[in-house]
């Protein structure tokens, strides 16, 4: 399983959508295309914006379908980060 | 253009200030002020700075300030932005923990730097830092993505000890919300465009409800929701339109509406034309909910709202 540590790329406040998109295109999409699992490790990330998480995962749900969530693990997320991820996961499934 | 700095202009009573903004002669800016006392929201200061930035110093005429509180405008950096000598002498005290003077931010990287370096200077607890940096990031990123503002974004913020409130102003001189939204959605007036921009799932980058890989159309809804839950003011002014979220009744339980016109609000569509978008928000630190609880409330209402949008969007047309 591939593990991506977000803190070195995003800092403690994950808000830069350009970085989110880069992580998705460079690391996440190629892994999922190979039907492999991936862990996004949020250790040290204090909070994230909905825009950041949207740029990170929305296209994956749209392109691979809702089932892609079986292959993505979100690790070391605090309550706020969990809430933001849940918001994006919920509304993407509502919109597809 | 003419702008008069009144005795008092905060979000609750900002309407007369906005209505007095004179838009004729766009090549000059004439600034007058109340002669006794000036007490104004950062949104007002940032608007004046943004107007001045679009002009050369010789095009800006500012009357000699007489109000006893004139040093505040100097300390916030207004005259530096206008590039005029105010003649006001001050001893600068440390701004940390009290205010963020006027800043001009021109791109995404500088925004990240700003959030990382400047927001900690407000000396807030983690509970209060989260919503404030969230609001700053989302509102300013919106400008870079949608506004096409030559001057970038102008912001400043002030902590008011007496009310334990942080007041923030974020301004651009870009194309305005109507221009962005009407390219893909049905909006004829600035106010209609503001309404759509505040509606979850609607973005200026696609007709598709739910947005693109880069834009969800959620940013402004989140900001309005944070203000709603915390029972704070939130003002958005673009073109001739102005929408103001009013403070909700403390005793009533909070409901997050997809349609901003269902929230307790005031609005107008015949304000003097503001090229771009001006946003003001107050965050009362006494009533700030734990951020994760606030997000939980948003999550519960957001998906429902997106589903409703989809249903509304794809209705069959019977003729």
Interface residues (C-beta under 8 A of the other chain):
Chain A: X11 X13 X15 X16 X17 X18 X21 X24 X46 X47 X49 X50 X51 X54 X55 X58 X59 X62 X78 X79 X80 X82 X83 X84 X86 X87 X88 X90 X91 X92 X93 X94 X95 X96
Chain B: X108 X111 X112 X115 X116 X126 X130 X133 X134 X137 X138 X141 X200 X201 X209 X210 X211 X213 X214 X215 X216 X218 X219 X222 X291 X292 X295 X296 X298 X299 X302 X303 X304 X306 X307 X310
